[in-house]
Amino acid sequence: MNRRLATLIIFMLGMAFSSSVQALELNETGKVDIHGFITQGYLFSDDNNFMADTEGNGSTQFNEIGINFSSDVSERLRMGVQFIARDLGKMGNQAVTIDWAVADYSFYDWLNLRAGKIKFPHGLYNTARDVDMLRTFIFLPQSVYTEGWRDSLNAGSGAGFYGYVPVGIVGSLTYIAFGGNAGMKDDGGEARLLEDQVPKELQLNVLAMDTKRTWGSQLILDSAFSIDGLKLLGGYWGHEFTADCSVINGTGSPLFDATNTLVGSKMDTETRVFDIKIRSTTAALEYSWGNLIFATEYMQNNYRLKLPLSTRVLPSGMINKDFDALAYYGSLTYRFTDWFELGAYYSEYFANKDDKDGAESVAEGTVKAGQEHVKWLKDSCVALRFDLTPNWILKLETHYVDGAALMYSDDGNIAADGVTTTYERYWMLYGAKLSYSF
């Protein structure tokens, strides 16, 4: 455990057991509210490694620690910041980062300005994704809320407007608009997924990520058409970024062993720039009736990928892809008592809506025969939530999965030859998560 993380944990524990944790006086104009959370999880899969070394003995590399400070600096200005450290396999590794930091100024109910590192408007639940207490599930449906893209979809640095507009019997309309930059890590989930987008024989390695621009927008209608509990959402967002990559150039150098004996050749590499553009459209519905909540979301992402290569590697000299990924899910949750809640969802994701069965990818040689299921992910989930105390919750979750899209080869899913990626089509994932928040 690094020193910064240890300091954060000690500070959080001190605040958690402080009687004045909810409001520390800042000055005569306001107060500082301090909240935080600590979670520890366990993941086990009978086949395939999911985000960590989960197959076989399972993995405890699944935790989050966060603390946030917020204050109404004036009647119109609110400011806040949240620090977080998380670990999920190779992602996070408990590095302390700024999760979000925002200044929020209210002109009118219908016009508010935010600036800083702002929660990204994506789907029904992305802005509250860090707050484990607000949901039943350990993992939100991966089709729409994939863990691998959490860093770039969590928040972006920039500015945006939002507001609330009553529209009579139609309901209450909320609009959100954001523009800025969502930073991506060189070894993050987005970079690792890019490395899996081309055949392993190209030995693609992402060296640096550079986000050009990010934007997002949403329209949310609450109490839609005068139906209490009905929420409708439409969203549109985009990412544009490049990745400097090392990739083979089609030539080789002699390879000698320790006795200076020629044993083969080593492929030479060169640096190329991978250019990526993403456009995402989302439609969603949530309906709350008493203790029952039903939700469904539909998302379609258009990807444009361009990677120049040596003509010695590919005659055309370019990998040029333009395709649409398709995702949707339906979920139900019901709270039976103050301490017990049950949830279930069914989720589907297709990496290319025009190649749902993977046959086209096999024909063009980008997917090996028998591994067509890497082009889809169909997930049936059942979750149990136990509110042990007002501050402690325990979640148990089971997934029956058909397919292996949105997973990573370097999580231990590469065969012994170091090149072939192999996944089982049908597999189970089990999770447990204990959370404390204050």
N, C-alpha and C positions, 0 to 999 in steps of 0.2 A: 504494500500500500504506500503510495507516495505521500510526501509530507503535506502537500496542499489538501489532498483528500482527507487525511487524518485530522487536519485542523478544521475542515468543514464539518466533519462528523462530530467532533467534540463540541463545536459551537452549536450545532443543531441540537444535540442532546441537552446542552445547557438551556437552550431556549425552550425546548419541548417541556422541560419540567419547571419552567419559570412561571410564577403565578401571573406575571404581567405580559405574557407572550402575545396576547391578542392586540395590545395597543400600547406602544411606547410613545411618550410625548415628544414630539419634534420641536414645536414652538407653539405660540398662541394661535396659529392659523390652522394647525392640523395635528395629526398623529401618524405614526408609522405602524402599519400592520405587518406582522411577521408570521409567515406560515411555512411549513416544510413537510417533507415526506421522506421515508426510507422504505425501500422494498427489497425483498430477496426472493428469487424464484428458483425453480428446478424444472428442467426440461428433459424428457426422455422420448426417444423414438425407436421403434423396432427395426426400421430400415431408413436409410438416408439421414444425413446430418442436416438439421434445420438451424441455420444461423450460428451454430456452435457444434461442439463435438457431442451431439446428443444421442447418437446410436450406441447401443450396448449398455454402458454404465450411466448414461445421462450426463448432464452438465449443470453446475451451479453458477456458471458464468452468465448470470442473468440478474442484474440488480440495478437500482436507481437510487440516487440520493439528491435531493433538491431543497433549496431554501429560497424564499422570495420576500422582498420588501416592497411595500407600496404605501403611498401617502397622497391624500388630497392636499396638495400644496396650496391651492386656493379654491374658490368656489367653482372655477372653470377648468383648472389644471390638475391632472392626476399623473403621478409618475410612479414607475415601478421597475424592478429588475429581478430576475430569477437566475440563480447559479445552479448548475446541475452537473452531476457526474454519473455516468451510466456505463454498463458493461453488458454486451450481448455477443459472446464469442469474440471475433476479431474487431468488433465495432465498439467504439467508446473507450474501452480499456481504462475506465474510471478517471479519465482526464477531466479536470474541472473546467467547464466552459460557461459562457453566458448563454442561457437558453433563450431568454428574451429580455429586452430592456426598452421601455417605451415611455414617451411623453404624450399624454392624451389631453387635447384641449377642446372644450365644448363651446361652440358658438351658439348653436341652437340644437333642439332635439333632432332636427333633420340635417344638421351639418356639424360634423366633428372631425378633427384632424389628429392623426397619429403619426409619430416619427420615431425612428430608432430601429431596433431589431424587433420586428412585429410578427406575431403569430400569423401563419399563412392561411388564407381562406381556401380551404379544400374540404369538400364534403360536409356532412353533418357534424362530424366529431373531431376534426383535426385540431381546432383551436383549444379543445379541452383534453387533448390526448395525454398530456402529462399527469392529469389529475385522476389517479387510479380509483379514487372513491366515487367518481361520477359514472362509472360503467360497471356492467356485470362481468364482462369478458376480460381475460388476460390479454389476448390478442384481438384487436379489431379485425374484421374480415380482410385478409391479405390481398384480395383482389383489388381493393380500393385503397387500403392503408398498409401497403407493404412495409415491413420493418427495414428492408434494405434502403429505402428512399426516405427514411424518417428524417435524417439530418437536413436534407434539402427542402423537404416539404413542411418541416416543423415551423420555421420562421425565416424571414428575410430582412436584410438591412435596407431601409428605404423609408417611404412615407405613403400615406393613404388617407382616404376620406371614408366616413361611414355615417349613417343616419337612420332615423326611424320616421316613417311617414304613414299615418293612418289613411287608409283608402276605403272608408265606409264599410259596407257589408262585405267587401272583398277580403278585408282583414287588415293586419298591420304589416307594412312592408319595411324590411331592413335592406339597405344596400351597402356593399363593401367594395372598395376599389383600392388596389395596392400596386405600387411599382418600385422596383429596386433591384436587389441582387441577393440571391440565395447561395451563399458560399458552399463549395463542395470540397471535401477532403481528398487528397491524392490517394489515400488508401481506404476511402469510405465505400459504402455500399454501391453508389453510383459508378465509381471507378471499377469496382470488382465486377459489376454487371456488364460494363463495356468489354472487359477482358473476356467475358463469356459469349459475346455477340459474334465473335469471329472464330474460325476453326483453331483449335489448340496448336496445330502445326505452324501457325504464323507466329507463335510465341509472343503475342501482344502483351506489353506491360505498360500500364499507365504511369507516367512520370510526374505529371502536373496537371491540375484541373484549373480552368479559368472560366468563371461564369460571366457571360456578357450582359445578360439582362433577364429579369424575372418579373412577371406581373400576375395578378390574380383579381378576380371579381366574382361577386355573388349577389343574387337577389333571393331573399328569404321572406316568405309570406307566412306569418303566424295567424292562428285562428282563421285559417283560410276559408272563405265563403261562409263566415260566421259559424264554423264548426269548431267548437272548443277542442283543443288538443291536436288539431291538424296543422302540420307544418309542411310547406312545399319549398323546395330549393332548386335553383339553377345556378351553375357555376362555370366559369371559363378561366383557365390559367395557362401560362406558357413559360418554358425555360429555353434559353439559348446559351450553350456553353461549348468550349473546346477542351480537348485533352491532348497533351503532348505524349506520344506513345513511342516506345521502342518496339520495332517489328522487324522480322527478317527481311533481307533484301534480295534473297535468291542466290547468294554466293556463299562459299564455305572456305574455312581456313583449316589447315592440317591440325589434327589433334594428337598429341604425343602423351605417352604415359611417363611414369617416373624414371624409366630406363631409357627414355628418348626413342621409344619404339612407336612407329605410326600405328594408331589404333582406330583412326577414323577421321571425321571432319567435324568442325564446329561451324554452325551457320552464323554468318555475319548479320549484324542488325544495323538499322538506321532509325533516325527519329522522324516521325510523321505526325501530322496534326489531325486528330479525329474531330469532326465538326458535327454537332448534334443540335437539333431543334425539336422541341416537343410542344404540342398543343393539346390541351385536355378539356373535354366537355363533360359536365356532370349534371344529372337530374336526380333528385332525391325526394322522398316522402317519409315523414314520421307522424305516427298517430298514437297519442296517449289517451288511454281510457281507464281511469282508476289506477290500479296497480299494474296494468298491462301496457306495454309499449311495443309497437310494431314499427319497423323501419326497413326501407329498401332504397338502394342506390344503384344507379346505372352510370358507368363511366366509359368513355372512349378516348383513347390517347393516340394522336398521330405522331409518329416518329420519322424523322428524316436524318439518316446517318450517312456521312461521307468520310471515307478513309482512303487517301491516295496511297498506292503501293507501287513497288517496282514492277515493270512489265515482265521481269524475270519470274516474279511470284504469281502475278495474275495478268493474262494477256491484255485485258481492258485497262489495266493500271489503276483501277478504282473499285472499291466497294461502295456502292451507291444504293441505299435502301430507303424506301418510302412505304410505310405500312401502318396499319391501325391495330392497336391492342384493344381488347374488349373485356370489360369487367362488370359484374353485378352481383348483388346478394340480397337476401331477405332475412330478417332477424326478428325474434320474439323474445321478450323478457317479461317475467311476472314475479312480483314480490309477494310471497305468501305470508310472511310475518316481518316484524321489525328486524329480525336477524337472519332471514333466509330468502334468497332470490335465485331463480332458475332462468337460464337463458339458452337459446339455441339459434344457430344460423346455418344457412347453406349459401355457399359462395362459389362463383366460377370466374376463372380468368383465362383468356386466350391471348397468347403473345402476338398472334396475327389472326384477325377475324376472317381473313380469306384463306387461311391454312389451318383450320381448327384441328384437323387430324394429323398434322405434321407431314403429310405425304409430299407436299411441295418441297419442304425443307430437305427431306430425304433425297428427292430427285435431284436437287441442286447441289447435294453433297455437304450441306452445312449441319445436318443432323444424321447420325448413323442409324441404319435400319435397326429396328428394335428399341430405339430410344425416342420414338415419336412423342411420347408422353412428356418430354421436356417442353413442349409447346403449350401445355395447358395445366391448370391447377383447379381441381374441384374438391372443395373442403366442406365436410359436414361436422359441425361443432356442437357440443353440449357443455355448458358451464354451470358450476355451482358457486354461489357467493354466500359466505357466512360473515355477518357483522358481529364479531366477537365482543367488541365494545364500541363506543362512539368513535374511537381512534384507531382500532385494530380491525382489519378485515383479512379473511383467508379466501382464496379462490382456487378451485380445482377445475381442470378443463381437459376434455378429450376431443381429438380430431381424427376423423377417418378421411384420408386424403387419396385422391386419384390424380396422379400427375406430379410433375416436378418443376414447373415453371416458377420463376421468381426466387430460385435457390442458387447457391454459389458452388462452383466446382472446388474452390480452394478451402471450403469448410470441411474437407476430407472426403469429397465425393469423386476424387480422381483415382483411377485404377493404378495398379502397381507400375505400369509402364510410364507413368508421369504425364501422359498425354490424353488418354481416353477418359472422358467423364461418363460415369455410369450411375443411373438412378433406378431404383425399383419403382414400378408404376403405382402399386397399392401399398400404403403404409399408414402407421398410426403414430400420432404425436400426443404425448401426455404432458400436462403442465400443472404446477402448483406455485402459488405466489402469496406471500405474506407481506402485508403493507401496514405501515404506521404513518399517520398524518396528524398534523396539528395546525 
